[in-house]
Amino acid sequence: MNDSVKPEGLRSRAWFDNPDNADMTALYLERYMNFGLSLEELQSGKPIIGIAQTGSDLSPCNRHHIVLAERVREGIREAGGIAIEFPVHPIQETGKRPTAALDRNLSYLGLVEVLYGYPLDGVVLTIGCDKTTPAALMAAATVNIPAIALSVGPMLNGHFKGQRTGSGTIVWKAREMLAAGEIDYKEFIKLVASSAPSTGYCNTMGTATTMNSLTEALGMSLPGSAAIPAPYRDRQECAYLTGKRIVEMVAEDLKPSDILTREAFENAICVNSAIGGSTNAPIHLAAIARHIGVDLPIGEWERLGHEIPLLVNLQPAGEYLGEDYYRAGGVPAVVAQLIRNGLIREAAITVNGKTIGENCADVEIEDERVIRPYADPLMENAGFIVLSGNLFDSAIMKTCVISKEFRDRYLSNPDDPGAFEGSAVVFDGPEEYHAKIDNKSVNITANTILFIRGAGPIGYPGSAEVVNMRPPAYLLEEGVHALPCVGDGRQSGTSGSPSILNASPEAAAMGGLALLRTGDRVRIDLRKRTADILISEDELSSRRQQLENAGGYAYPDSQTPWQEIQRNIVGQMSSGAILEGAEKYQRIAQTRGIPRDSH
Ligand SMILES: CC(C)(O)[C@@H](O)C(=O)O
């Protein structure tokens, strides 16, 4: 065992080795001995390390963690710890109805109870699929025991007829092809399935690769670990090293609060722009920040991130996939480019006990087709912009997926008025969108702005990835492949649609979107960062009054107890969509002591 581990400082001793509480110690011990752990092991002063297992048959993106956990255990054991693996509420982005976002806060709550209420001195967080990463980091932030994240890694690259097919990204393209009659149902499924050739999560720069990259940028996983594809042997080695390292972290008392500092979040925002990260990242980082007590208003994404160039050439903003990202150098190669241009707070400490500067400064890019040097980026000023107006207090737009033509015209050309106006077509939820999008009587033209509402944390509930709406089939046939899309829902990180999304407050919370009507003129000025319905204040107030009199914006009833509970206390996406009030429980392992005895 590591000599510097001080058994008297271990919280697990309050359960397993506490002569002053002999009555309870026996009860706490005996059941953990019933599967073969010895008294000697449990009372030796070795740290008890949890392996928070997010993998299962229900969560295929994270399922490979079941295999990796064996190597984590070996690392823990070798460094002198005792591993205890336990299940985390499963979340599969592509499997959970109505949406995996509903489960992020549920998984967070469950993990907080486990980390706090059991004899754990440190924890390995097995992260991967979109919501599993923030849920785990949010819980680690709240409880604040030493924690290290282990990514499961992306799937291998997908291929179809000689072309790379990326998870999610190919779905949106294939949906258009199906709608335009270019492929049939069977070909559609074959094309989409080609993007998922192995175990792991999305091989694109979707939300999963984004959140796993940002976890590394935050300092919460080993340097170089995020991009390793799931089936690679390097991933197994990384699992072993992660297990070893958590035992040392317990000895060093290196906790999330030491790592998840303001500087760490600023680094993550900069890295997100350089990688072309998902529009889901601001929601999750805000949530993690609130649980650790760091103030991270939504405007910081534009202030710190907008002027950062796009360096990573991964779909949907670029062309390559996860294996290429790893071979090109992954997160450390990106961070090194940002360091050399003064954009990283280098002193931020990471899980390996070194600073991000020490870890990354000397890393070189291995393939400049996939990770571009700072001086020769894929795009300048590639980060998010934050808009506001009478439609919402805030919404974001991912500028690195805006077409060059649109960007030159509306965002970067100072001689152009910089605003576009269109007539609104409003869908109340994705069901209405799917039912009506191809219906010619709805009168969607190339000058229409598509809106979707009722898709936020309360309305859906949880918030759905539905804002990237395709044009009607008849416009696709005419060559119109995109219409401006706006909504109070989210969008898959794998989508290249330059939507205006995550609008807060949502319609269900009576944000301005609730007042919009099909046929209204809407003006969006990307340079001024505004989005407004072009009607008078009086008309807006009278619509609000009418809606309030009718009981507010209507959305479907809750179908489960958790839907109802979450709807009553969830906040808006701009501030992380966390359970409001939960953020007052901070660093509870230190501030709330050990929980009371159970018997
Ligand atoms: C399921 C997806 C495709 O992973 C999506 O949720 C994303 O945001 O990337």
The ligand as a Tripos MOL2 file, in Angstrom:
@<TRIPOS>MOLECULE
LIG
    9     8     1     0     0
SMALL
NO_CHARGES

@<TRIPOS>ATOM
      1 C1        -27.1250   10.6790  -28.9680 C.3       1 LIG1
      2 C2        -26.1730   11.6910  -29.4410 C.3       1 LIG1
      3 C3        -26.1010   11.5160  -30.9110 C.3       1 LIG1
      4 O1        -24.9880   11.4160  -28.7810 O.3       1 LIG1
      5 C4        -26.5120   13.0680  -29.1010 C.3       1 LIG1
      6 O2        -27.1880   13.0830  -27.9220 O.3       1 LIG1
      7 C5        -25.4010   14.0830  -28.9890 C.2       1 LIG1
      8 O3        -25.7090   15.1420  -28.4820 O.co2     1 LIG1
      9 O4        -24.2780   13.9100  -29.3970 O.co2     1 LIG1
@<TRIPOS>BOND
     1     1     2 1
     2     2     3 1
     3     2     4 1
     4     2     5 1
     5     5     6 1
     6     5     7 1
     7     7     8 2
     8     7     9 1
@<TRIPOS>SUBSTRUCTURE
     1 LIG1         1 GROUP 0 **** ****
